[in-house]
Amino acid sequence: MNTDNPFTTDLEGEDDYPKRLLFARTRMSGRQRNYLDEHLPQWKINIDKAPQNLGGQNPADWFDKDYQDYALEIGFGGGEHLLGQARRNPQCGFIGCEPFPLGVAKLLRGIAQYDLTNIRIHCGDGRDIIDALADKTLCNLYLLYPDPWHKKKHHKRRFINTENLAAIHRVLTPRGGFLFASDIVPYVDWTLIHIRASGLFRLVAQSVEDWQAPPSQWFSTRYEEKAQREGRSTTYLRLQKLGGTIRKTGKK
Ligand SMILES: C[S@@+](CC[C@H](N)C(=O)[O-])C[C@H]1O[C@@H](n2cnc3c(N)ncnc32)[C@H](O)[C@@H]1O
């Protein structure tokens, strides 16, 4: 494994999603790699991987000043939503995770264009960041249009699963928010089933209409626009962290 490469993750060598990460890396041209080499170091998060420090890191340590709140977007794609949120909320430090190098390059261009300082980047798996963070450190977590992994044999690759929901719950502040958006109905159903089984989140919606509209002050992403062009509507699940202990799936 090349440890100089910012796109390595702890998952390399496993047989599912990581192959895709490897594939993403090989698609970069030399010019794109140079751009990343030049601009990424300023914004890249260095996770402390010492076992005794996992689960105890403060997001403030990854920024050059303290912010009022911290938020995380997993799989930011081209960074449209992340840039919009960071511009609108200068009091909040935003962490973005994305293993796709061209997306990271696009975000870096946006950071420079808008002269932002409140974004930090992890070029890899969102779980690396969640696992590193101390309890109750994020006020918001965004998962927008996650890969649906349509085939049944690939469902285990979906980001929403029992373990990841418990991990997300751990890092959110009391009453912190988790926003899931998808245009893929079976993935929305899958997510609702897992959320209900977990007992860890409350769905903030009075009616079906509430699921169909994005939150106010929304920043549309490339995948959202693609879904709209292709006639698929999006479900926005606004989830609020509940207190209490973690319930295992299948137990009453
Ligand atoms: C369908 S795209 C959506 C991108 C973006 N959120 C949007 O709405 O345009 C899913 C993205 O999630 C990223 N991704 C997949 N698994 C991830 C993980 N475990 N951690 C971080 N990003 C991930 C992929 O590289 C991809 O860019």
The ligand as an SDF file (V2000), in Angstrom:
LIG
                    3D

 27 29  0  0  0  0  0  0  0  0999 V2000
  -24.1510    8.4250   -5.8600 C   0  0  0  0  0  0  0  0  0  0  0  0
  -22.8070    9.4080   -5.3780 S   0  0  0  0  0  0  0  0  0  0  0  0
  -23.5690   10.8550   -4.6660 C   0  0  0  0  0  0  0  0  0  0  0  0
  -22.6050   12.0040   -4.5670 C   0  0  0  0  0  0  0  0  0  0  0  0
  -23.1820   13.2840   -3.9370 C   0  0  0  0  0  0  0  0  0  0  0  0
  -23.6150   13.0510   -2.5700 N   0  0  0  0  0  0  0  0  0  0  0  0
  -24.3180   13.8270   -4.7570 C   0  0  0  0  0  0  0  0  0  0  0  0
  -25.4650   13.8420   -4.2380 O   0  0  0  0  0  0  0  0  0  0  0  0
  -24.0710   14.2540   -5.9040 O   0  0  0  0  0  0  0  0  0  0  0  0
  -22.2250    8.5630   -3.9170 C   0  0  0  0  0  0  0  0  0  0  0  0
  -20.8700    9.0740   -3.4730 C   0  0  0  0  0  0  0  0  0  0  0  0
  -20.5210    8.4940   -2.2390 O   0  0  0  0  0  0  0  0  0  0  0  0
  -19.1350    8.1880   -2.2420 C   0  0  0  0  0  0  0  0  0  0  0  0
  -18.9730    7.1160   -1.2500 N   0  0  0  0  0  0  0  0  0  0  0  0
  -19.3710    5.8430   -1.3390 C   0  0  0  0  0  0  0  0  0  0  0  0
  -19.0960    5.1560   -0.2310 N   0  0  0  0  0  0  0  0  0  0  0  0
  -18.4910    6.0330    0.6080 C   0  0  0  0  0  0  0  0  0  0  0  0
  -17.9670    5.9360    1.9230 C   0  0  0  0  0  0  0  0  0  0  0  0
  -17.9860    4.7710    2.5920 N   0  0  0  0  0  0  0  0  0  0  0  0
  -17.4340    7.0330    2.4800 N   0  0  0  0  0  0  0  0  0  0  0  0
  -17.3880    8.2070    1.8110 C   0  0  0  0  0  0  0  0  0  0  0  0
  -17.8890    8.3600    0.5450 N   0  0  0  0  0  0  0  0  0  0  0  0
  -18.4230    7.2940   -0.0340 C   0  0  0  0  0  0  0  0  0  0  0  0
  -18.8650    7.7850   -3.6720 C   0  0  0  0  0  0  0  0  0  0  0  0
  -17.5040    7.9410   -4.0350 O   0  0  0  0  0  0  0  0  0  0  0  0
  -19.7410    8.7500   -4.4400 C   0  0  0  0  0  0  0  0  0  0  0  0
  -19.0910    9.9530   -4.7740 O   0  0  0  0  0  0  0  0  0  0  0  0
  1  2  1  0
  2  3  1  0
  2 10  1  0
  3  4  1  0
  4  5  1  0
  5  6  1  0
  5  7  1  0
  7  8  2  0
  7  9  1  0
 10 11  1  0
 11 12  1  0
 11 26  1  0
 12 13  1  0
 13 14  1  0
 13 24  1  0
 14 15  1  0
 14 23  1  0
 15 16  2  0
 16 17  1  0
 17 18  1  0
 17 23  2  0
 18 19  1  0
 18 20  2  0
 20 21  1  0
 21 22  2  0
 22 23  1  0
 24 25  1  0
 24 26  1  0
 26 27  1  0
M  CHG  2   2   1   9  -1
M  END
$$$$
